[in-house]
Amino acid sequence: MASNHIFKIMFVNQGKVYEVYARKVSHGSLLGFVEIEELVFGERSSVVLDPGEERVKTEFAGVKRSFLPVQSVVRIDEVRKQGVSKIVALEGSNVATFPGPLFSNPAGDSGPRK
């Protein structure tokens, strides 16, 4: 992927919807997880700072890469321009997680048969 690609990732975490921007997104090396790297935040060249974006930036400070459970990912978009990262409360939203376990035992029981 070229370095000018930017992805907007929306995911649910602890009752909140996170919207972050990253340069790299992949299926990752862990089964059932989406890997995001090189998070992108707005420039500090302006006098006005967005407290919402500062909250996200503080939460992800020092993070090299994140592994998101695939069932928590709401949407991934490749965008032309970076927007503002934010965290929004889930209440009253039409966002829902997928029901049930993602991976199940094909035998339908809790263990091997004897």
N, C-alpha and C positions, 0 to 999 in steps of 0.2 A: 504494500500500500504506500502511496506517496505521502509525504509528511504534511501536505496541505489538506488532507482529509480530516474532517472533524465529525464526530458522532455525538448525537444527543441520546443519552441513556436515561430512561425513566424506570425506577424500580421502587418497590414497597419495602419499607423497613420499620418495624415497631410502630405501626399505625400511621406512618407518614409516607408521602410520595416524594422521593428524591429525584431531582432533575440535574444531571451533571453532564459535562462535556469532556470527551477524551479523544486522543489521537489514534489509539489502538483498541480494537475490540475483537475478541476471538472466543471460540468455544472452550479454550483453556485445556489444561492437562488434567483437571479433575472432572470426573464424570458428573454431569448434572449441574455444572457451574459455567457461567459466562465470565470471562476474564476481561477486565478493563485496565488499561495502562495509560500513562502520561495524561493525567487529568489536566484540563485547561481552565484557567480562571481569568477574569478580566484584568486588564492592566491597572496598576495603581497610579498612573500618570494623571488621572483626573482628581479634582479636589473633592468631589462628592463620591462617597463610598456607599455601596448597597449593603445594609446590615444582613440581609438574607444570604447574599453570596459570601460575605465574610464568615457567617456561621458554617456554611458548607466547607469553605476553605480551611477553617480551623479544625473541623471534624476530620478532614482528610490530610491534614498537615503531616508530612513525613511518610505518607503511604506511597510505596513504589507501584503496587498494583493491587487490585481488589478482585476477589472472586465472589460473584453474586449467584445465589441459587437461581436456577433457570425459572422456577415457578414464581419468583419474586419480580422478575423482569416484566414490565408492562409493555415497553416499546423501545426499539432502537432505530434511530433515524440517522442517515448520513446527511449533514446539512452544509450549506455553503458558508454560513457565517456562524460564529459562536454567539450564543445568547448568554443570559444570566443564569447561573446555577442557583437552585433554590430548593427549599424543603417546604412542603405544603401538607397540612393536616388531611387525613383521609376521610374524615367525617363528611357526610353529605355528597360524597363523590360517586361516580359511576364506575370506579376502578375496583375490580375484584380479583382475588387470586384463584388459581385453578383448584378445583376441589379434589380431595383425596390424595393419596401418596402418588408420587411420580413413577416410582419403580415398585413393583409388587412381586411376590413369590408366585411363579407360574403354577405351582402345585396347589395353591390356594390354602395352604395351612402354615403353621408356624415353624415347621422344620422338616427334615427328611423322614421318610417313612421307614419303618423297621420291618 
